[in-house]
Every structure is written in structure tokens, then in C-alpha cells.
Amino acid sequence: MPMEKFVLELMPLDELWSLHEQISIVLSKRILAEKRQLDARLSQLNRGRIAEAAVSVDQNSSNTNGKSPRRPYPRVFPKYQNPAVPSETWSGRGKQPRWLVSALKAGRTIEDFKIPANTEVSTRAAR
């Protein structure tokens, strides 16, 4: 379809306005068509995602809260012990227990609470 070359500056205002309306109509039709295509593609992708989610839920049916199951971690044995209350121990991981924090503030060192290597073996065997 051959396009005439318009000299917009020389066109009367009524013709310019008419051209503007025609262009607006064509643009809105094309934009709507493009939007429909994108919406169709998005719904197609979402259906695939929903199907994948359903499969993963079936695989993890033993897990009721929706999270993936935790991987098993090896048991961590205590490295520090409260001499006043021997049942209070700490593995050295995570936040320090209150008894240790208060003892450290009182001037003792963390080495004072370290469980000796030979005691660790007998403690581990007992557990």
C-alpha cells in the first residue's frame, strides 16, 4: 500500500485532526491485539507453573506446612559446660547461653568452661 508523503506543516487543522483520530484508532486496535496475545501467553505460562507446583506438592506430600523438608544435620556435641550446673552445656554454635554470658562478664574466660577431650568421649558414649 503506497503511502503518500504528508507535509504536516501545510495541512489544514481539520485534516490533521482527522489523521490524528485515524492513527489513534489503529494504534489502540494494535495495542489491544498485542495485549490479548501477551495475556494468552501469560496464562499459558501460569498453567505450566501451576502444573509444576501440583507435581512438587505431590512429591512432598509428607510435608504439611508447604515448606520443603529440612535436610538432616549431624548431631553437634557440647564443647562447653557450666561447672555449677553440669547439665547446662553449649556446643559453641548460636547465641551464647545466659550462664556463659554472665560468667564472661564476671571476668572468666571461655576456656574455663571447655569440656576436656577425654570427658567428651565418655559424655558422647553416655548419650
C-alpha positions as CSV (number, residue, x, y, z in Angstrom):
1,M,0.0,0.0,0.0
2,P,1.8,3.1,-1.1
3,M,1.9,5.9,1.4
4,E,1.6,9.4,0.4
5,K,4.2,11.7,1.9
6,F,2.4,14.2,4.1
7,V,3.7,17.7,4.6
8,L,2.1,18.1,8.0
9,E,3.0,21.7,8.4
10,L,1.0,22.6,5.3
11,M,-2.1,20.5,6.1
12,P,-5.2,22.3,7.4
13,L,-6.1,21.7,11.1
14,D,-9.2,19.7,10.3
15,E,-7.2,17.2,8.2
16,L,-4.5,17.0,10.8
17,W,-7.1,16.2,13.5
18,S,-8.8,13.6,11.3
19,L,-5.4,12.0,10.7
20,H,-4.7,12.0,14.4
21,E,-8.1,10.2,15.1
22,Q,-7.4,7.6,12.5
23,I,-3.9,6.9,13.8
24,S,-5.3,6.7,17.4
25,I,-7.9,4.1,16.3
26,V,-5.3,2.0,14.5
27,L,-2.9,2.2,17.4
28,S,-5.5,1.3,20.0
29,K,-6.6,-1.8,18.0
30,R,-3.0,-2.9,17.6
31,I,-2.2,-2.4,21.3
32,L,-5.3,-4.4,22.3
33,A,-4.4,-7.2,19.9
34,E,-0.8,-7.3,21.3
35,K,-2.2,-7.2,24.9
36,R,-4.5,-10.2,24.1
37,Q,-1.5,-12.2,22.7
38,L,0.6,-11.4,25.8
39,D,-2.3,-12.3,28.2
40,A,-2.8,-15.6,26.3
41,R,0.9,-16.4,26.6
42,L,1.0,-15.4,30.3
43,S,-2.0,-17.7,31.1
44,Q,-0.2,-20.5,29.2
45,L,2.9,-20.0,31.3
46,N,0.9,-19.8,34.5
47,R,-0.8,-23.1,33.7
48,G,2.6,-24.7,33.3
49,R,3.7,-23.2,36.6
50,I,0.5,-24.5,38.3
51,A,1.1,-27.9,36.9
52,E,4.7,-27.9,38.1
53,A,3.6,-26.8,41.6
54,A,1.0,-29.6,41.7
55,V,3.7,-32.1,40.9
56,S,6.0,-30.8,43.6
57,V,3.2,-30.8,46.2
58,D,2.5,-34.5,45.3
59,Q,6.2,-35.3,45.7
60,N,6.4,-33.5,49.1
61,S,3.0,-34.7,50.4
62,S,4.6,-35.8,53.7
63,N,5.4,-32.2,54.4
64,T,2.2,-30.5,55.6
65,N,3.3,-26.9,56.1
66,G,4.2,-26.3,52.4
67,K,7.9,-25.9,53.0
68,S,10.5,-28.3,51.7
69,P,11.7,-30.8,54.2
70,R,14.8,-29.9,56.2
71,R,17.9,-31.8,55.4
72,P,19.3,-33.9,58.2
73,Y,22.2,-32.3,60.1
74,P,24.8,-34.2,62.1
75,R,24.5,-34.1,65.9
76,V,26.7,-31.4,67.5
77,F,28.2,-32.4,70.8
78,P,28.7,-29.8,73.6
79,K,32.1,-28.1,73.9
80,Y,31.4,-26.0,77.0
81,Q,29.8,-26.9,80.3
82,N,28.6,-24.9,83.3
83,P,30.6,-26.2,86.3
84,A,27.9,-25.1,88.7
85,V,25.1,-26.9,86.8
86,P,26.8,-29.7,84.7
87,S,23.6,-30.4,82.7
88,E,23.9,-26.9,81.2
89,T,26.1,-27.2,78.1
90,W,26.7,-25.3,74.9
91,S,28.0,-26.6,71.6
92,G,29.7,-23.3,70.6
93,R,27.1,-22.6,67.9
94,G,24.5,-20.0,68.0
95,K,23.8,-17.5,70.7
96,Q,25.8,-17.9,74.0
97,P,23.7,-19.1,76.9
98,R,23.0,-16.8,79.8
99,W,25.1,-18.6,82.3
100,L,28.1,-18.3,80.0
101,V,27.5,-14.6,79.2
102,S,27.2,-13.7,82.9
103,A,30.4,-15.7,83.7
104,L,32.3,-14.0,80.9
105,K,31.2,-10.6,82.2
106,A,32.4,-11.6,85.6
107,G,35.9,-11.9,84.2
108,R,36.2,-15.6,83.4
109,T,37.4,-16.8,80.0
110,I,35.6,-19.2,77.7
111,E,38.4,-21.7,78.1
112,D,37.4,-22.1,81.8
113,F,34.2,-23.8,80.6
114,K,35.7,-26.0,77.9
115,I,34.9,-29.7,78.3
116,P,38.2,-31.7,78.4
117,A,38.7,-34.0,75.4
118,N,38.7,-37.2,77.5
119,T,35.4,-36.3,79.1
120,E,33.8,-35.5,75.8
121,V,34.2,-39.2,74.7
122,S,32.6,-40.5,77.8
123,T,29.8,-37.9,77.6
124,R,29.1,-38.9,73.9
125,A,29.0,-42.5,74.7
126,A,26.5,-42.0,77.5
127,R,24.1,-40.1,75.3
